[in-house]
Amino acid sequence: MELNPLRAVRRMIRGASLLRLKPGSDYTVADRFEERVDDGLERVFLRQEDRALSWVEVEAAANRVANWAQGEGIGRGDVVALLMENRPEYIISWIGLAKLGAISALINTNLSGRALDHALRTAGARHLIVGSELLESLASASDEATTGLAVWVDPDPDASVIALPAGAKDLQAALSGASHQRPDPEVREGLVAGDPLFYIYTSGTTGNPKAAVFSHLRFFLAGDGFAWAVDFNEDDVEYLALPLYHTAGGVVAVGRALDGGGVLAIRRRFSASRFWEDVRRYDATCFQYIGEFCRYLLAQPPGPGDKDHRIRVIGGNGLRPDIWEEFQQRFAIPKIIEFYGATEGNTMIVNLGGKVGAVGYIPRILDRVNNSKIIRYDVEGDEHIRDAKGFCIECQPDEPGEMIGKIPASKDALAGRFEGYTSREASEKKILRDVFEKGDAWFRTGDLLQRDKAGYYYFVDRIGDTFRWKGENVSTQEVAELVSGFPGLDMINVYGVQVPETDGRAGMMAYVSPDGTPFDGAAFYAYTADHLPAYAAPVFVRQLTEAEVTGTFKLRKVELQKEGFDLDRVGDPLFLRDDEARAYVPLTPELLEAVRDGRRRL
């Protein structure tokens, strides 16, 4: 698709303005939003189902939030926790708080019990705005976590009767008495772009979520950067089925709309069966993806509507090479922009050229200004490899290693800025020091990547997800991709498990059978023998009735690893690879005992 001259000029101006951003600038996201409203945008900004709110209407509603909050003593630097499903009130709430310089702690809507306790405690908030649709989740939190927390319930527009918890107040009733006039910008005087806008929680796939500090500046860099990448403008409609509490949805997609002035169409929760129906309904031109939901879309039965849409470009991360071309061709996606980055990360790479499987591209000629490096990492020893002088070693082309990003010494620097977590201890754990010289500091991504001679980057695996077996490194991601072609496997989760009296970890695969088809151990053995080296073929297989995922569709594997192949803990069917039978056979108590005491060699 060729870029028309007007869009090209806008894109150049947008890119130049991005370069002018500084941590100490007094330009904030609240200023950006108010500029958009002052542009006279009577057009629609937010859509959901039959609701359509213009920029002016969102401004009036956000002003009520700001004026109400100010009346409650909320001001610059104060934290308000936000727990609500995807709906316009979510965005309205944090924009209103941003007008005062307050910080919104974006709580994962999937949390409950102890995990929710942890999130509320680490937020350090005095107020909580909760959607009535999530009152049941809030009820699972302990009294200790909610003590001293003023709870404001935002009624779900789709609900008829709402019973407020003891001590909670109706937010919409409070807002009805608040002014819709814009608060004086002086109420956030002293606020700068480098100050926190959000606390965004990591997904918690390996433990309790951590609250990452996310500034106004980083919101601009992410939102404006991807608005530039996809050339998002006033005539575009973005369809968003990702959660607003996470960076991909709540920052990249929302920020893109704030920068480009287009429409943002929101869905409460991702639905593979309704996805393309919604895309057509909103006449969407782009959407933000993550690789997992691309797999879910591919798993849907093909239909005549697969290519019936106006999508011109999609952007996201995690679209793996084993499904990339199939996804693009089946759904007739003209352009895919894959990127690599993390909520708390200080380095990001983008594949603008659409090279299949690549997560980013930086030409070698730009290495001097590139703040990211890939360094050698010993998977078995779980440590970085250092030279005789004690410094890390940069990987050669096509050599996997950990991606790291240089943290600048100056707090005023734009590139490489690491804002950390609310926990100083958690922040320090992500920093690697004395990497290439004494005193330098680099952010640890925790990811293994490799870069080819041309400058394209490829994701290999998460550190900790790569394990050692029979003297070889095994990538769980690579195994999952290679076995995905076997029919009847869905939600594939590959991980390493410890076996008594055995070095390394044995590979184990858990999967869901979408139609309950029994596992064909002989056929799967033959398939793995053809597609995988012997050391990488799963030793154990577990057939799940359902898979547990995070709110951003990442498979949870910690509990699966803990349960391993213990028949006393696992009620699902388990299978063991049997080379003599050339099949995966049911794991019986007798066979398990032989594995544990070493009589059965793996």
N, C-alpha and C positions, 0 to 999 in steps of 0.2 A: 504494500500500500504506500503510495507516494505521499509525501507531506506537502500540503498546500502552503503557499508562501506566507500567509498570515499566521498559520500555526507554527511555521518554522521561526518566524520573528519572535513570536510569543515564547517559544521554547528557548531561544537564545537569551532573551531578557530574563526568563525564569532562572536559567542556569547561572547567569551573572549575579543575580540578586542572592542566590544561594551562597556564592563565594564571599559575599559581604557580611554574612552572619558572624557574630563574635559572642563569646560567653558573657562579656560585660555589657552588651547592648541592652538598652531598655525596651526593646521591641519584643513583645511576648505573643503567645498564641491568642490571648484575649484581644490584643490589638489587631491581629490578623483577622479574626472573626468579625470584629466591628468594622474593619475596612471593607470586608465583603458586603456587609449590610449597607454601609454608606455608599457603595457602588450603585445602590438602587435596585438590588436584586429582589424583585417581587416574585421571581420564579421559585419553583419548588426546590427545596434543599434535601429534605428527608421524606422518604416514602416507606410505608409498611402496610401490607395488605391494602385496605381501602383508605388509609390515612395518607394525607399529603400535606406537609408543612413547608411554607415558604421560608426563605432566609429571615424575613422580617418577623414572621410568627415565632420562629425559633429564638430570635433575639429578644422578643418580648417575654417569652417564657423563661429564658436564661436570666434576664434582668430580674424577674420575680425571685428566682432562686438566689441571685446575688444579694438582693435587698433583704430577703428573709434571713439569709445566712449572716449578713452584717448585723441584723437585729439580734441574732443569737450570740453575738460576740465572736464570730468566726472571721478571721482576717489573714493577712499575709503570713505564710509559713505554717498555718494551722492545718491539721490533717482531718479529712472527712473520709470515712470508709464508704465505698459504694458497692452494693451487692444487688444486682438487678440483671434480668435477662435482656437480650438484645431488643431494645425498643427506643423510640425517639427520646423518651424521658432520661435515658442513660446519658446520651450526649448533651442534652439540655442541662442536666445536673452538673456535669463537670465543667462545661463552658461557664455556667453561672458562678461556680466556685473559683474558676480561673480569673474571672473579672475582679476578684478580691485578692488574688495572689495566693489563694489556699491550694492545698495539695489534695488530690483525690487518690485514695488507695483503692485500686481496682481489684476487688476480691473475686476469685475464681468461683463461678456459680455452681461448680460441681463439688465444692468442699462441704463437708459436714463433720460433726463431732470434733475430734482432736485436731484434725487438719484445719478446720475452720477456727478453732480456738487459737491455734498457732498464728494464722494469718491475721486475726483481729488483734492479737497481742503485739505482733511485730509492727503493725500499722501505727500504733501509738495515737490512735484517733480518739477524740472526745465525742464525736457524733458519727452515727451510721445512718445512711439512707438505704433502705432495703425495699425492693419491690415486693408487693404482697404475694406474688407468685413464688417467692422464696422464703416465706415465713416458716415453713416446715423445716427447711434447712437451718435457719437461724435457731429454731427451737432445739436443735441437736447440740448447739454450743453450750458450754458449761456456764454456770452462773458467774464463775470467776472471770471468764473471758469477757462477759458483757457488763460486769459491774462497773458503774461509773460512765457507761456509754449511753448517750442520749439517742434513742432509736426513733427514726422518722420513717413511717411506712408510706411508700408511694403506691397508691392503689393501681392494680392492673386494670387498664381500660377494658380488657376482655372479660373481667370477672364481675359478677353481679353483687354478691354480698361478701364483705370482708370483715373478719373479726380481728380487731387489733389486740396484740399481746398486752399483758399487764404492763403499764408504764409507758407504752409506746404512743406516739402521736401521729395523726393523719397529716402527711406532708402537703397534700394538695389543698386540704382545708387551710393550712397555715399560709400556703402560697396565694390563696385567693384574696387575702388581705394585704399582700405585698404589692408595691408599685411595679409597673411594667417599664418604667423609665430607666434609662441606662445610668448606672452609678457613675459618679465622677471618677475618671481614670486616676485621680490623685489618691484614691483609696489603696492602689497598689504601687504607690510611689516607692522607688527603691528596688522594686522587683526587676531582675535582669534575666536575660535569656538563659543563662547558666543555672538559674534556680530551678528547683524541682517543680514539675507540673503534675507528675504521677508517681505513685509507687506501683510497679507492675511485677507480679509474682511469676517466678519460674514455674514450669509445669509440674514439678515434683515427681518426675518419673523415678527418681532414685532416693526419695526422702521428702522431708517437709519442704514446701515451697519457700523460696527466699524472696524478699521484697527488693527488687532492683530500683534504684533511683533513676527517674527518667525526666530530664529537664525540658523546658520549652525549646531550647536549642536543638536537642536531639529529635524532638517532634518535628521541627522544621526540616532537619536534615533527612529524616526518613520520609515524611509526607511529601515535601517539595521534591526530594530526589526522585521518588518514584512517580510523582506527577510528571516530572520532566522525562523520565524513562519511557512512560507509556503515552506521553503527550496528551495528558488529560485536560480537557477544557470544558467551557460552558455547555457545549452540545453533547457531552458524554454523560452516560448513566452507569454508575458502578453498582454491581450487585454484590452484596456482602452477606455471606452465610457463615463467616467465622466469628468467634466471640469477640465482643467489644472490650473484654477485660484483658485481652492479649495484644501484643504488638502488631501482629499481621493485620488484624481487623481494626482494633481501636486506635492505632497510630497510622499505619501505612495507608489503609483505605480511607479513614476519616480525614487524615492529613492531606491526602491527594484531593479530596473534594474541597477542603478549605482552601487549598492552593489554587485549584483550577476553576472553582466556582460551579461545578457540575452537580448532578443529582446523586445522592447516596440512597439506594434501596436496600433496606435491612430485612433479614429474615431472623426470626427468634432463634431457631436451631437448624443446623444443616440437615437437609433431607435429600438423599440421593434420588429418590423417586419423584420429588417435586422440583428438582433443581432446574432443569431446562424449561419446565412450565413457567417457573418464576422468571427466568431470564427473558422469555418471550413476553410475559405479562408486563414487565417493567421496561421492555425494549432496551435492555442493557447492552452496552458496547464493550464493557470490560468486567473482569472480576478478579479478586484476589484468591489464590489457591494455596493449599498445602498439599504435599504429595499424597498423603493418606486419603484425602477425600477424592482425589483423582482416581485412585484405585476403586473407591466405592462407586463412583460414577461408571467406570468401566465394567463393574460387576453387574450393573443393571442390564436387563434384556435390551438388545438393540431395538430401536423404534424409528419411525419416520420423522420424529421431531429432533433427532440427534443433531442434524445440521440446519435445522430451521431456527436461525437466530441472527442477531446483528453484532455478535461479539467480534471485535477487530483485534484485541490484544488481551492477554492475561498475564499477571505477574504473581510470583510467589516463590516458594522454596520447597525442596523435598521431592520434586518430580523425578523419579529415578529412571535411568536409561532403559530398563526392561519394559516400561510401559509408555515412555515418552512419545515415540512415533505412533504407536497404536492410538493413544489418547488424542494426539493432534489430528490424525487422519480421520478417526471415527467421528469426531465432533467438529471437524473443519475449522480448527483454530488457526487463523492466519499467522499470529505471532505469539511466541511464548518468551517471557523474560524471567529467567531463573536467577535467584540471588542466593548468597550465603551470608548469614549474619546471626546475631543473637541479641535478645533484649538488652542484656547488660554488656554486650561486646563493644569493643572500640575499633573494630575493623569490619569492613563489609566489601564484598566483591560481587559483580553483576555480570551476567552473560547476556549482553544486549543482542548478540548476533544469532541467537537461537541454535547454537551448536548442541546437538543432542548429548545429554548427560553431563555437560559442563555446568558448574555452579557459579562460574565467574571467569573473567578474562582480564589480565593486565599484561600488555606487551612488555617484553624484556627491557625495552628502551626506557621504560618508566620505573624501573626497579629502584632507582635512587630516591624517588619520592613515594614509593610504596611502603606503607608502615607495617605491612604484614610479611611474615616469613614462615616457612615450614622447616621445622627442626627435627633432627633425629630423635626417635623415641623407642626405648626398649620395652616392647609389650610385655614380655615375660617378666622382666625385672621391675616393671611399672616405674620407670625413671627415664629421665632425659640422658642421652649419651653426651658426654663432655670430652673435650680433647685434653692433652697433657697440661695445658694451662688452666684447665677448669672451666672453659667456655663451651657453650653449646655449638653444635655443628649444623649448618644449613644443609638441607637435603638436596640431592642431585635431581635433575629432571626425572619424573616418573617414579621417584622414591617416596613412599608414604612417610609422613611424620606429623607432628602436632602443629597446627596452625596457631601462631601467636601474633599479637598486635602490639606495637611499641607504644608505651605510655609516655607522653612528652613530659619533660621536667617542668615546663611552664603551665600553670593553671589556666592561662589565657589562650593557650593553643586550641585550635579547632580540631585538627586532625589527630586521631588517636586518643581522644578524651575518654577517660574511664571514670564513670560516676559511681560505680560500686553499688553496694547494697545498704540497707539501713543498718545492717550488722557490720561493724568494722572487722570483726574476726572473719566473717564470710568473705568480705572484700579482699582481705589479705591473702586468703587461700587461693584466689584467682590470679595472684601476681607472681610472676617468675622473675627472679632478680639475678644480676650478674650474668646475663645471657651471652652477650658478645663483648662486653667490657664491664669493668667494675662500676657498680652504681647504677647501671641501667635497669629499667623495669619494663616488663612485657605482660600483657594480658593473656592468660591461658584460656583458649577456647574449649579445651577438652575434646577436640575433634581431630581425627586423622584425615588429612587431605593429601593430595599429590598434584603436582603441576607438570604439564608436559613442556616440551621444548618451545612450543609456539606461544606459551603463556596462558593456556587454559587450565583451570583448576577443577578437580574432581573430588567429591566427597568419598571417603573410604569407610569410616565408621566412627562411632563414639569411643573414646578411650574408656576401657572397662568393658566395652561390648566386643572388643577384639580379644580373643583368648588363644592360648597356646595348647596344641594337641599333637602328640607324636612328633615333636620337634618343629612344628610348623605353626605360623600365625594364621588364625582363621578369622575372617571378617563376618560377623553375624549379618551385616547388611548384604554382603555379596552372596552369602548362602541363601538368604531369604529371597533375593532377586532370582537366583538360578533355579530354586525349587518352585517358584511361583507359576511356572509353566505347567506344572503337574495338575491335572483336572481335580476339582473337588476340594481345593485348599483355599481357605479365606482367612484373613487376619493372621497371617503367618508371623510368628514371633520366635526368633532363634537366639539362643543364649548358651553359655557354658556352665556346666555343673561339675562339682567335685565328686570324684570317685575314690573310695578308700584304696590306699596302697598304690595309687596311680599318680604319675606326674601330670601337671597341666590340668585342663578341664575338658571333659567330653562334651561334644556338641549335642544340644537337645532342641527339638523343634516342637512348639505348640501351635495348634491351628484350630480353626473353627470350620466345621463342615456345613456349608450354607443350607443344604437340604437333608442333613442327617445321614448321608451315605456312609456306610461302613468303610473303614480304612483298608485299602488294598495293599497289604504289606509287600507282596511279591512285585507288584507293578511299581510301587514307589522305590523299592530297592533297585530295580532295573533302571528306573529313571535317574536316580542319583548316581548310579554307576556310569551312566552315559554323560552326565552333566557336571559332575563334581569329582575332584581328586578324592581318593579314599579317605584321607585324613580330615577332609572338610564335610564329608557326608554325616548327617546327624546320627549319633549313636542311639539316642532315645527319641521317641515321638509320643506326644501327648495330644489326644483328641479332646478339645474343649467343647462345651455346650455354648459358651459365649466368651468373648474376650473383654478384658477390662482395659479401658482407654482413658486418657486424660481429656480435659475439655478441648484440647487442640488435636485430638485424635491420635496422640502418640500412645503406642502400646506400652502398658506397664509390665515390667518383667522381674522386678525385685522379688515379689512374692513367689512367682513361678520358679525363680532360681533357688529360693529358700526351700520350697517344697520338693524341688528336684524330681527324682524318680522314686520317692518314698511311698510305698503302697499304703502305709498307715495314714498318710496325710493327703494323698491324692485319690479322689473318687472317680476321676476320669479314666478312660481306657489308656493304658500305657503300652508301648511297644519297644522292643530291643532289636537292633540290627544284628542279623545272624548271617555271617558270611558263608557258612556251610549250607544253610538252607536257601541262601540267596533271597532272603525275605526279611521283613520286619515281623517279628513274632510277638504274640502277647507276652507281657512281662508278668510272670507268675511269681508267687512267694518263693518257690524253690529256685527259680532262675535269679531272682533278686539276691537271695542268700549266696548263690554261687558267684555273683558279681562282687558282692561285698567282701567275701573272704578270699577273693583272688582266684578261685577255681575256674571262673569264666573270664577269659582274657578278652579285652575289648580292642 
